[in-house]
Amino acid sequence: MTISIRLLEYLEWKGVDYELLHHAFVTGSLRTAAMAHIPGRQFAKPVVLKDEQGYLVAVIPASHKLDLGELNRDLHRKLSLANEKEIAKLFGDCSKGAVPPVAEAFGYETAVDETLEASPDVYFEAGDHAELVHVSGEDFRYMMHRARHGHFSHPN
């Protein structure tokens, strides 16, 4: 598998310039960033959440930890982690654990931590554990313009 078809179609539809980078197979956002020699603060890590309103993907830097309490307060919701089975169903053309943070491409609401949006370049999983998408910070902000924005993560 390489880039997710839904992600590829979304990037093309949005007219986003991107670079596809190959790296050795590795799992985990921070390990992937290290393997690809990318600062963790520039690697977008999605966290799939759910509540009675539906699913939401929180996007934070790989070098950070999600503050779920802060996010719930900001959004006035009671989100909790989605399980692996739900995530596999939601992101069917992606490998387990390699979900792209561009949840709009899959029809899901997104919240993005503003720490990540300050990056000049952003990298993220393409849908498998051997390919990354590299976009400019400007294009990442453009793709996230409909997302909720806030500070809901802290450095590890």
Phi, psi and omega in degrees: 000145173240235182287140176302134180300317180297320178294314179302312179299321180295312180301319179291319179298321180280348181070032182275131173283130180217160176236134177261123183247130178268142175215166178298147180303126177203150177246158181092129185300313182292322176294321178297315178300315180297316180299324181269004180059045180242135176299135180303332180289346179255002181259119183279117180253120177272143174235117184273125184236165179210158169201192183293342178276345180128203183261151177215139177252116175270132183244121183226163174295146179299335180279002184244167174243137179294134171260089185298323178299315178297316179298316178299319178296315181299319185265354184056049181228175178234064183284149173220168181293136172284153180271167184301322180296317178296315182298319179299322179289321182290325185238062188299334181260022178240149174289153178304126178082007182236043182285131174289150180282352182275072187294336178302328178298337182253001177089021182245150178293149182228146169233132183239135178286130184295340176301318180290324183293344179280352183289142177287334177220146180229140180237148177201163180299140179269354181124357175220188183255021180225001181228138175239150172257132176245125176229160175290157176301324179297314179292325177297314178299321177299316180292335182261012186296334178273350183288158169287146182235143179179184176248104182222032174216161180222149178304144178297000000 
